[in-house]
Amino acid sequence: MLARERERLFAHAWQYAGHTGQLAQPGSYSTLRVGDVPLVVVRDREGALSAFVNVCRHRGAEVVSGAGSASTLQCHYHAWTYGLDGALRAAPRADADPDFDREALGLRRARVDTWGPFVFVNADADAAPLAETLGELPDLLRAGGIDVDALVFHSRASYALEANWKVAVENFLECYHCQVAHPGFSEVVDVSPDAYRLERHPTFASHHVRLREGPGADGQFHLVWPNIKVNVMPGEANISIGPLVPVDPGRTDGYLDYFFGEDADAEWIAGYLELDDQVGAEDRELVESVQRGVGSRAFEHGRLMLPSEELIAEFQRWVAARLA
């Protein structure tokens, strides 16, 4: 099932790949996996971003790993060397093979695009533009007072969950549990059904929230199908963004990149990050408990509480339609 999900849900989907600050200079690169496809994103000598399948055309080794800076991309197995444009530049002993066609053996292309400082990739070179996946999301953020181009990267928080990625997504898509499981969050944000608004869109699902007391900009929490979180906490100009990545059927890795306005109050940032860490720890306990429960033979199926969990129903319909 996970193999089918990787092929049908992830292999042709846009995925968050980091921020432009990680790829600021010509020759800088970073790697990731989309579904089961290794990709590399690189800034070429002219300053343009490109993305390639990070698999050597010789014997299939991953060409580069991690992130760094280089004038070429050289496979660590047999030193086949690719330019920053993906073209094969050199292959040891190629002159001895009369049928060797260097031009036909460049790295396979993938798609790359940006939204403000956010870099997205798609393993499918023929995929529709990123704008079709984002849909109304940029407009919703602008309407909420967020100028993504004015945000500055602050930090990254990584985490691991002993739970299936869909369990983690479903937890994110409802706040029915917030009053019980997130008392600190519920003191700040009004989680009552009348104030906490859920909204469905063709390519993403949204929560619209407001502070319980005092003035401040409203907040937004979005899940871009299938697995990208985009969060705006009520208060100072901010966004956190990152994926939930299935590692195996019972393990999910994730991270959030935090961005703030240049003039954001440092004390407010510290308080927000502390609260977000607390909510993350509480959610980890919840989703891992669900994983143990649904993995037992005692659990046949559950029942969604509508309308509080309508976005879970929407996600399940989206997944089922693409796996059918």
C-alpha positions as CSV (number, residue, x, y, z in Angstrom):
1,M,0.0,0.0,0.0
2,L,2.8,2.4,0.8
3,A,4.4,1.7,-2.6
4,R,1.1,2.5,-4.3
5,E,0.8,5.7,-2.2
6,R,4.3,6.8,-3.2
7,E,3.5,6.2,-6.9
8,R,0.0,7.6,-7.0
9,L,0.0,10.3,-4.3
10,F,3.6,11.6,-4.2
11,A,5.4,10.8,-7.5
12,H,3.4,13.4,-9.4
13,A,2.8,15.9,-6.5
14,W,4.6,19.2,-5.7
15,Q,6.6,18.9,-2.6
16,Y,8.3,21.5,-0.3
17,A,12.1,21.2,-0.8
18,G,13.4,24.0,1.5
19,H,14.0,27.7,1.1
20,T,16.0,29.8,-1.3
21,G,18.5,30.7,1.4
22,Q,19.8,27.2,1.2
23,L,20.5,27.6,-2.5
24,A,21.7,31.2,-2.5
25,Q,25.0,30.9,-4.5
26,P,25.7,29.3,-7.9
27,G,26.7,25.7,-7.4
28,S,24.7,25.2,-4.2
29,Y,22.6,22.1,-4.1
30,S,20.3,20.1,-1.8
31,T,18.8,16.7,-2.0
32,L,15.5,15.1,-1.0
33,R,13.2,12.2,-1.9
34,V,9.7,12.6,-3.4
35,G,7.9,9.3,-2.9
36,D,10.7,6.9,-3.7
37,V,12.4,9.2,-6.3
38,P,15.7,10.9,-5.2
39,L,15.9,14.5,-6.4
40,V,18.6,17.2,-6.4
41,V,17.9,20.9,-6.6
42,V,20.8,23.0,-7.8
43,R,21.4,26.7,-8.7
44,D,23.4,26.9,-11.9
45,R,26.1,29.4,-12.8
46,E,23.5,31.8,-14.2
47,G,21.6,31.8,-11.0
48,A,18.6,29.8,-12.1
49,L,17.2,26.8,-10.1
50,S,17.0,23.4,-11.7
51,A,15.9,20.0,-10.4
52,F,17.0,16.6,-11.6
53,V,16.4,12.9,-10.7
54,N,19.4,12.3,-8.4
55,V,20.3,8.9,-10.0
56,C,23.4,8.3,-12.1
57,R,22.6,7.2,-15.7
58,H,25.4,4.6,-15.5
59,R,24.4,2.1,-12.8
60,G,21.8,3.9,-10.7
61,A,23.7,5.2,-7.7
62,E,22.6,8.4,-6.1
63,V,24.9,11.1,-7.6
64,V,25.2,13.4,-4.6
65,S,23.8,13.4,-1.0
66,G,23.0,16.0,1.6
67,A,23.6,19.6,0.7
68,G,26.6,21.6,-0.3
69,S,28.3,23.6,-3.1
70,A,30.0,22.2,-6.2
71,S,31.1,23.2,-9.7
72,T,29.9,19.8,-11.0
73,L,27.8,16.9,-9.7
74,Q,30.0,13.8,-9.6
75,C,28.8,10.3,-8.9
76,H,30.8,8.7,-6.0
77,Y,30.6,5.2,-7.7
78,H,32.5,5.5,-11.0
79,A,33.0,9.3,-11.2
80,W,30.5,10.0,-13.9
81,T,30.4,13.8,-13.8
82,Y,27.4,16.0,-14.6
83,G,27.3,19.8,-15.1
84,L,25.0,22.0,-13.1
85,D,22.7,21.9,-16.1
86,G,22.4,18.1,-15.8
87,A,24.5,17.3,-18.9
88,L,27.0,14.5,-18.7
89,R,30.4,16.1,-18.9
90,A,32.8,13.2,-18.3
91,A,32.8,9.4,-17.9
92,P,36.1,7.6,-17.3
93,R,37.1,5.3,-20.2
94,A,34.2,6.6,-22.4
95,D,36.6,7.0,-25.3
96,A,37.1,3.3,-25.4
97,D,33.4,2.7,-26.1
98,P,32.6,3.6,-29.7
99,D,28.9,3.6,-29.1
100,F,29.0,5.9,-26.1
101,D,26.5,8.8,-26.5
102,R,27.3,11.4,-23.9
103,E,24.5,13.7,-25.0
104,A,21.8,11.0,-24.3
105,L,23.0,10.3,-20.8
106,G,22.4,13.5,-18.9
107,L,20.5,13.5,-15.6
108,R,16.7,13.2,-16.0
109,R,14.9,16.5,-15.3
110,A,12.3,17.2,-12.7
111,R,10.3,20.4,-12.1
112,V,11.2,23.2,-9.6
113,D,9.4,26.4,-8.8
114,T,9.3,28.9,-6.0
115,W,6.6,30.7,-4.0
116,G,8.3,33.6,-2.2
117,P,11.3,32.1,-0.4
118,F,9.8,28.5,-0.5
119,V,11.2,26.0,-3.0
120,F,9.0,23.3,-4.4
121,V,9.9,20.3,-6.6
122,N,8.0,17.7,-8.6
123,A,9.5,14.4,-9.8
124,D,7.2,14.5,-12.8
125,A,8.9,16.7,-15.5
126,D,5.5,17.0,-17.2
127,A,3.6,18.0,-14.1
128,A,1.2,21.0,-14.1
129,P,2.6,24.3,-12.7
130,L,2.9,24.8,-9.0
131,A,0.3,27.6,-9.2
132,E,-2.4,25.0,-9.9
133,T,-1.5,23.1,-6.6
134,L,-1.3,26.3,-4.5
135,G,-4.6,27.5,-5.9
136,E,-6.1,30.2,-3.7
137,L,-3.6,29.7,-0.9
138,P,-1.3,32.7,-1.8
139,D,-4.4,34.9,-1.9
140,L,-5.6,33.7,1.4
141,L,-2.2,34.5,3.0
142,R,-2.1,38.0,1.4
143,A,-5.7,38.7,2.7
144,G,-4.4,37.7,6.1
145,G,-1.6,40.3,5.9
146,I,1.2,37.9,5.1
147,D,3.7,39.0,2.4
148,V,5.8,35.9,1.8
149,D,8.5,37.8,0.0
150,A,9.2,39.8,3.2
151,L,9.7,36.8,5.4
152,V,13.1,35.8,6.7
153,F,14.1,32.2,7.5
154,H,14.6,31.7,11.3
155,S,15.1,28.0,12.1
156,R,14.1,24.4,11.3
157,A,12.5,21.9,13.7
158,S,12.7,18.2,12.7
159,Y,10.7,15.4,14.3
160,A,9.9,11.7,13.9
161,L,6.5,10.0,14.6
162,E,6.0,6.3,15.2
163,A,2.8,6.4,13.2
164,N,1.5,6.2,9.6
165,W,1.7,9.4,7.7
166,K,-2.1,9.4,7.1
167,V,-2.7,9.3,10.9
168,A,-0.5,12.3,11.3
169,V,-2.3,14.2,8.5
170,E,-5.7,13.4,10.0
171,N,-4.6,14.7,13.4
172,F,-3.5,18.0,11.7
173,L,-6.9,18.3,9.9
174,E,-9.1,18.7,13.0
175,C,-9.1,20.7,16.2
176,Y,-11.9,18.6,17.8
177,H,-9.1,17.3,20.1
178,C,-7.6,20.7,20.9
179,Q,-9.7,21.6,24.0
180,V,-8.7,18.3,25.6
181,A,-5.2,17.6,24.3
182,H,-3.8,21.1,23.7
183,P,-4.7,23.3,26.8
184,G,-1.8,25.8,26.1
185,F,-2.9,26.3,22.5
186,S,-6.6,26.5,23.6
187,E,-5.7,29.3,26.0
188,V,-4.4,31.4,23.2
189,V,-6.6,30.4,20.2
190,D,-10.4,30.3,20.3
191,V,-11.1,26.6,19.5
192,S,-14.9,26.7,19.9
193,P,-16.8,25.4,16.9
194,D,-18.3,28.9,16.1
195,A,-14.8,30.6,16.0
196,Y,-12.7,27.8,14.5
197,R,-13.6,27.7,10.9
198,L,-12.8,24.8,8.5
199,E,-12.7,25.3,4.8
200,R,-12.3,22.9,1.8
201,H,-10.4,23.7,-1.4
202,P,-9.7,21.5,-4.4
203,T,-6.0,21.1,-3.6
204,F,-5.7,21.9,0.1
205,A,-7.7,22.2,3.3
206,S,-7.8,25.1,5.7
207,H,-8.3,26.1,9.3
208,H,-9.1,29.8,10.0
209,V,-8.6,30.9,13.6
210,R,-8.5,33.9,15.9
211,L,-7.0,34.8,19.2
212,R,-9.2,34.1,22.3
213,E,-8.4,37.5,23.8
214,G,-6.9,40.8,22.7
215,P,-6.1,42.3,19.3
216,G,-4.0,40.5,16.7
217,A,-4.1,39.2,13.1
218,D,-6.0,36.0,12.6
219,G,-4.3,32.7,11.9
220,Q,-4.4,30.1,9.2
221,F,-3.4,26.4,9.1
222,H,-3.4,24.7,5.7
223,L,-2.6,21.2,4.5
224,V,-1.7,21.1,0.8
225,W,-2.4,17.6,-0.6
226,P,-1.0,15.2,0.2
227,N,1.3,16.2,3.0
228,I,2.5,19.8,3.2
229,K,1.7,21.9,6.3
230,V,1.5,25.7,5.9
231,N,0.9,27.5,9.2
232,V,0.3,31.1,10.2
233,M,0.0,31.6,14.0
234,P,-2.1,34.6,15.0
235,G,0.1,37.5,16.0
236,E,3.3,38.7,14.3
237,A,4.0,38.0,10.6
238,N,5.1,34.4,10.4
239,I,4.8,31.1,8.5
240,S,6.0,27.6,9.3
241,I,6.0,25.2,6.4
242,G,7.1,21.6,5.9
243,P,6.2,18.1,4.8
244,L,5.1,14.9,6.5
245,V,7.2,12.2,4.8
246,P,6.3,8.5,5.0
247,V,9.3,6.4,5.9
248,D,7.6,3.1,6.3
249,P,4.0,2.1,7.2
250,G,4.5,2.9,10.9
251,R,7.0,5.7,10.7
252,T,6.7,9.3,9.5
253,D,9.4,12.0,9.5
254,G,8.8,15.7,9.2
255,Y,10.1,19.1,9.7
256,L,8.9,22.7,9.8
257,D,10.9,25.7,8.5
258,Y,10.0,28.9,10.5
259,F,9.9,32.3,8.9
260,F,9.2,35.7,10.4
261,G,9.0,39.3,9.4
262,E,12.3,41.2,9.8
263,D,10.8,43.4,12.6
264,A,9.0,40.5,14.5
265,D,9.4,40.8,18.2
266,A,12.0,38.4,19.5
267,E,10.1,37.7,22.7
268,W,6.9,36.8,20.8
269,I,8.9,34.5,18.5
270,A,10.4,32.7,21.5
271,G,7.0,32.3,23.1
272,Y,5.5,31.0,19.9
273,L,8.2,28.5,19.3
274,E,7.9,27.2,22.9
275,L,4.1,26.8,22.4
276,D,4.6,25.0,19.1
277,D,7.1,22.6,20.6
278,Q,4.6,21.8,23.3
279,V,1.8,21.2,20.8
280,G,4.1,19.0,18.7
281,A,5.0,16.9,21.7
282,E,1.3,16.5,22.6
283,D,0.4,15.6,19.0
284,R,3.2,13.0,18.9
285,E,1.7,11.2,21.9
286,L,-1.7,11.3,20.3
287,V,-0.8,10.0,16.8
288,E,1.4,7.2,18.2
289,S,-1.4,6.2,20.5
290,V,-3.7,6.0,17.5
291,Q,-1.2,4.0,15.5
292,R,-1.0,1.4,18.3
293,G,-4.8,1.3,18.5
294,V,-5.6,1.0,14.9
295,G,-2.8,-1.5,14.5
296,S,-4.5,-3.9,16.9
297,R,-6.9,-6.6,15.8
298,A,-9.5,-5.1,18.2
299,F,-10.1,-2.0,16.0
300,E,-12.4,-2.6,13.0
301,H,-13.1,1.0,11.9
302,G,-13.8,4.4,13.5
303,R,-16.5,7.0,12.9
304,L,-15.8,10.6,12.0
305,M,-17.5,13.4,14.0
306,L,-19.0,15.8,11.5
307,P,-18.7,18.6,10.8
308,S,-15.8,18.9,13.2
309,E,-13.8,16.3,11.2
310,E,-15.1,17.2,7.7
311,L,-11.5,17.9,6.5
312,I,-10.5,14.3,7.4
313,A,-13.4,13.0,5.3
314,E,-12.2,15.3,2.4
315,F,-8.6,13.9,2.8
316,Q,-9.9,10.3,2.8
317,R,-11.9,10.9,-0.3
318,W,-8.9,12.5,-2.0
319,V,-6.6,9.5,-1.1
320,A,-9.2,6.9,-2.0
321,A,-9.9,8.5,-5.4
322,R,-6.2,8.4,-6.4
323,L,-5.6,4.9,-5.1
324,A,-8.6,3.4,-6.8
